[in-house]
Each structure stands twice: as C-alpha cells, then as structure tokens.
Amino acid sequence: MNEQQDSTAQPSATTPDEKLHTGSEGEVTAEDLVLASGRDVTPQNLAWAERKLAAEGPGALDKLLP
C-alpha cells in the first residue's frame, strides 16, 4: 500500500455538495430534505420529510440550508 494515500485519506462526516441542491434543478424530494437536515435516510425520517414538505412546500428545504 502507498503510505501517502493512507495519510491523506480521511472519512467525510459531511454530505457532499453534489448530493444537496435547493430544488432549482428540479423538484424537492423527501430524501433531499432528510439529507439537508443531516439525518440518515430511514423510513421514519422520510415520513417526517414528506409531512414537512406537504405542510411547508419546497421552501422547507430553504429553511434548513444556510
């Protein structure tokens, strides 16, 4: 193994930018909302996100993102 690769490899604790979007490219999904909130994509979290989207619309995502 290459030691240089090992020393620079770090696990990423944050969601990569390419997985998040504000909906300008398309429809905001429940999964988008879950990821933006920093939660794991689980059936319970998807249900929460679907309720939030139904109540607040696509603007719910804008409230979570800086």
HELIX and SHEET records of a PDB file:
HELIX    1   1 GLU A    3  THR A    8  1                                   6    
HELIX    2   2 ASP A   17  LYS A   19  5                                   3    
HELIX    3   3 ALA A   30  ALA A   36  1                                   7    
HELIX    4   4 PRO A   43  GLU A   56  1                                  14    
HELIX    5   5 GLY A   59  LEU A   64  1                                   6    
END                                                                             
